Amino acid sequence: MQILLTAGIFNVILSKKFTIYIYFSGVPMEFYAGRGDESMYDELMTLLNRSFEFEDGEKGFLGLLPKLYKPEYNPGYYNYVVRTPDGKLKAAVGAYDQDVYVAGVKLHSRGIGNVAVIHEARGEGYMKLLMDMAMKEMIADGVDFSALGGRRMRYRYFAFDSAAPIYKFRVEGHDLRHYFGDEHGGSFEFCEITSPGAPELAEMKKLYEAELLSSDRGDIAKFYDTLKTWRQRVFAAREKGTGRFVGYSVGHDNISELVLANDADLDEYIHGYMKSQGLGSLGVGVPYYKKNRAARITEFAADASLGNTERYAIINYKNVIAAFMKLAATEAELADGRITMLIHGFARDEKLEIAVSGGVPYVEETSKEPDVELSHFDAINVLFSAVSPLREKLPAAPRSWLPLPLFMYHADAV
């Protein structure tokens, strides 16, 4: 491994981890950068809470993201850390693996979170060192894509940009009364899910895993911890009289995840939920691929918009495009056509033929001359962003397929 010593930090060529021994009066002291381990749990949690000015324990990261920071989930291993020769942790970058299932296709994602440097060590280059390590290891490990939340321009340095379209609706109670009538919205009984022992969780998990787009949320206990991300409130509904399980939602006055056994219950769920919570106004997010649901809510919503959800880095364009083309075809009739793209990706160049024949999409590597040549950031924008003026330059059929419905629920964010 080649190491270059600079003014404040060590630049590393090739990643994984490294230890430098610095000798003071013949006593070796270590500078370490690489993955942590379970022995670092208490130090790591203190570092994260201090860096973000949170309190310790349930009032800090442990309470905000129990799916990541409970000791049994070993957050130490999923963090790249810097330990300086004084023996203290100075920085951490979390990189959390998650399998994502897209219309039956398994993708490997690795979300970036808790990018943290203690205040007195900022400006030393530790964030860049650890982010570079994390991104290089994603390529080596065959990760398909990564997502994070944070400032757009800060994370463009590391191949992330805005993507993943979502419909955002605002529903008003007085509109529902006029649209449906006063008697509507009384068929379901709602309960709040406040414990990992709630009997509804098994039915909720089964419904979620039957969705065309889902992530591996582990067992019942971790499924509950995932739903409680960012201290979200979670509700479930049964039909009065029959006890039929209807579905569940995440969020109180802004629903970020709504999973129903039957979308025919959509109107009744939204109206009944608002009545049960005494809400005059409700936000509802709908993944871009759920065209039928979005069309229905448009009928009675007071307002609607289309935007992006997170910052994404695509590592393997072929895999990600193929999976989300397949998902797009589940609720939209894709026009027949084809296009060859040369994408100068973050990980590698990829020359791909993207096509639809008889409504069935396929993506394959090709040696054909490209119709379009795109940089990494232009490819993210054209293929996966809600707004893309560049997309208007494409031929009609490929343009009609886009944007692709890249998406992960807020509960899966890190």
N, C-alpha and C positions, 0 to 999 in steps of 0.2 A: 504494500500500500504506500502510495506517495503522499506525503504530508508537507504542506507549505506553511511556515510560520509567518503570520502577518502581525500588524500592530496590536490588534486586540483579540484575535481569534485564530483558530486553526482552520484553514480551508482543506477539505478532504476530497481527494479524487478517488472515487469508488466508496461505497457506503458501508452498510451493515453496522459495524461499530468499531471504535478504536479506543485504546487507552494510551496515554502518554505519561511516562514517568519523569517527573521533575525532581531533581535532587537538591535538597537544602541541607547543608552540613552533613552530607552523606546519607541522609534519610530520604527514601523515595516517597514522593507524593503523587497522586494520580489526577490527571484530567481525563474524564471519561465522557464519551458521547456515543449513544446507541440505545438499544432497547433497554427498558427497565426490567424489574422483576417484582415478585410478590413481596419481597422483603422491604421494598421502598414504599409500601402503601401509605403509612402515616406521613412520611416526608412529602410524598406526592400530593396528598390531599391538602396539606398545609401550604405547599407551594401554589397550588391552583387557587385556593381560597384567598390567599394573600394577594396574588397577582390580579385577581378580579375584584378585590375588596369585598369578598363575601365573608360571612361568619362561618365558623367551623360546624361540623356535624350536619344535622338535618336542614339547617338554614343555609348551607352552602351547596357545593356540587352534589353531595350525597343525596340531598333532598330534591334537587333540581333534576338530576338524571340518575335515578337509582338503577336503571338498566345497565349503566356503565360503571358506576362507582361503588357499588356494594363490594365488600372484600372478596366475596365468593366469585365475582366476575373478573378478578385479577386485573384491575386497570393498570397496574405497574407494567405488565408485559406489553400492553397495547399502547404504551407511551414511549416515545423517544425522549431521552433526557440528557441533560448536561450536568455533570458533577465536577466542580472545580477542585483544585488542590487543597482548599480549606475544608474539604469534605462535605460541602453543602450542595444540594440541588439548586440550580439557578434557572433552569428552563425545562419546558416539557411541551411536546406536541403529541396529541392523541391520534391514533390511526386504528379505527375499529372496523373489523371485518364483518360483513353481512352478506349472506346469499339472498338474491332477489329473483323472484319467479315471475316471468313476463310471458303470459299466454303459453305457459308450459315450457318456456326456455329458461334455464338457470344462468344467471349472470353473477359474477363475483364483484361486489362493491367493497370499498374501504373508505369510510367517512373520516374526514379530518375534523377534530374538535379540540377544545381547551388549549389553544395556542397561547402559551403562557411564558412570560419571562418576569422574574421579580424586578421590582422597580429599580433597585440599585445596579442591576446588571443590564439594563436596556441600552441599546446602542453598541453592544459588543459583538453582534452578529450571530447570536445563538439561535434566533428564530430562523434565519436563513439556513444555517447549518442543519438544523433538525428537519425543516421542511424539505430541503434538498435530499436528505437521507430518506425521508418518508416517500417522496415521489419516485426516487430511483428504485427503492425496494418494491413499490407497486408494479413497476415495469417487470422487474425480475420475477415477481410472484404471480404474474399473469392476471392481475386485477383488470377488470373491464372498464370500470369508471369509478370516480370518486366525487363526493359532494361535501360542501361545507357552507356555513353561514358566515358572513363577514364582509368587509369592505371590498368592493369589486376591484379597484385598482391595486390594492395591496396584494390580492391573491392572484391577479393576472400574472404576476412574476413567477408563479408556480403552476401556470397552465389552467387556472380556473376562470370561468366566465359565466355570465347570467344565462340561465336556461331553465327548462322544465315548465311548460305552460300549464296554467291552471285558470279555470273560470272562478271568478269571485262574485258572489251574489249578495245583495242586501234585501232581506225580506221584512216587510213591515206588517205588524198585526192588524192595523186598520184596513190594509189592502186585502188581507186574507178574509176578514169578515165580509167585505163587499164581494169578493170573488167566490167564496165557498158558502157563505151564510153563517149565522151565529151557532148553529147546531154542529157544524163540522169540527173535527178535531177532538172528539171525546171518546174515541173507540179504544184507545190504548192507555195502559197504566205504566207510568215511568218510575224507575228507581235509580238512585245514584249508586255507583259501584265504588265502594270505599275500602274494600279489603280483598287481599288475594284469595280469601276463602269464599268469596261471593259465588253462589251456585250458578249464576248466569255466565260466568267466565268461560266455562267449557263450551257452551253454545256460541258465545261470542268468538272464541278462538276458531271453532269449526267454520263459522261463517266467513271469517276473515281469510282463512287459508283456502277457501273455495273461490275467492276473488281472482280475476284474471291477472291482477297485479298485486303481489304481496311480498313480504320479506320474512325471513326466518326469525321469528321472535321467541324461539325456544319453548320451554315448558310453560305451564299455566302461571307459575310464579313470575317468570321473566316476561311473559305476555302482559301481565298486570303492570309490572314495573315499566314496560315500554309505553303502555297507554298513559301512564302517569308522568311521562316526560314533560318537563317544565311545569310541573304541578297542575297539569290539566285535570279538569273534572270530567268524569266519564258517566254516561247514562245508558240504560238499557230499557227496552219496552216489551211488554206482553199485551196481547189482545185481551180486553176485558171479557169475562165469561168463559172463553175457551182456554185461556192460558197459553195460546200459541206465541212462541217467541218471534218477535218482529225484527229486532236488530238492535244496534247500539250506535252511539255517537260520542265523539271526543271533543271537548270544548264546551264552554257554558254559553256565552253570548256570541261566540264565533266558532262554528263547527268546522274542524279541520279534517275530520274523518267520519263518514257516515256509511255504515255497512248494514244492508238490509237483506233479509231472506228473499224478498220479492219487491222490486221497485214499484209495483202497483200500490204499495203502502207509503210511497214517498210523500204525497200531499198530506195524508193523515198524520204521518210521523212529524213533519215539520210544524204543522199547525198545532197538533196536540202537545208537542214538546214546548212550544212557545207559551201555550196556555198553562201548562203544568209549572213552568218556571216564572210566570208573570212577566214575560219579556215582550216589550213593544216592538223590538227590532232584533233581527238575528242575521249574522253573517254566515254564509255557507260556501265552503270551498268544494269544487268539483274537479277531479282529474280530467285532463283534456280528452282522454280517450272515451270518457263516459258521455258521448254525444247525446244519447237519448235522455239521460237525466238532466243534462244542461238545458236541452230544448224544453223539457217540461217545466223546470224552475223558471225559465225565461217567461213563461206564460203569466206568472203571478208575482215575480220579483219586482221590487221598486227600482233596483239598479243592478247593473251587471258590468263586469270588466274582464279583460284577459291580461294576465301578467305572468311573470316568471316566479318560481318558488325559491331557488337557491343558486349558488355558484357550483358549476360542475366542471370536472376535467374528464374528458373521454380518453381512455388509454387504448382501448381496442375498438376502433370505429366499426369494423366489420361485424363483430358480435353485437354491439349495442344497436346499430342500425337494423340488423336483421331481426332482433327481438322486438323492437318497438314498431317496426313495419308490420310484423305479425299481429301485435296488439292493436295497431290502428285499424287493421282489416276486420276486427271483430265487431265494430259498430259503424263502420263507414265502408262504402263501396269504392274501392280504389280503382282509379282509371288505369287502363292498360297503357304501358309505356316503358321506356328505359332511359337510363342516363349513366354515363361513365364518369366517375369523379376521381381525380388525383388529390388526395388529402395529405398535406405535409403535417402530420400529426405530431403531438408532443413526444410520443414514444417512438414512432417510425413513420415513414411514408407508406400510405396505403392507396393502391389503385383498385377501385371497386366498380363493378357493374351492379347497379341497383335497378330492379325491374319489377313490373307487375304484369302477369299474363293470366287472363281469365279471372281477374280479381285476386290472384294468389301472388304475394310478393316473394322475391328471393334476392339475395345479396351474395356475390361471389367475387373473389379476386380475379383480375383480368390483366391481359397484356395489351388490350386495345388502347388506341389513342384516347386520351380523356376529352370529354366534352367541356368539362369544367375543372379548373385547378383552384384549390382553396388552401389557405393557411389554416393552421389549427384553430385560431379564434374565429375566422370566417366560417369554418365548418361547423363549429358549435352554434354560431349565430344562424346560419342558413338552415341547418337541420333540426335544431332543438330549441330555438328561442321563439317566444311569442311574437316578437316584432323583428322583422328583418327586411329592410329595403333591398338588400342584395338578392333575396329570394325571388324578387319580382323579375330578375333577369333570366331565370330558368325557363325551359320549355313548359308548356301548359300542364302536361300530365305530371311530371315530377313536382312542379310547383304545387299542384293540388294535393299531393300526399303530405305536405309539410305545414306546420312543424310536426315532427314526430312527438308522440306523447310521453317523452321521458318524464319520469315522476317517481318520487318517494313521499310517503305521508310524513307529516310534521313529526309524528311520534317516532319515526325512524331516524330523524335527524340527530346529529351528534354535535 
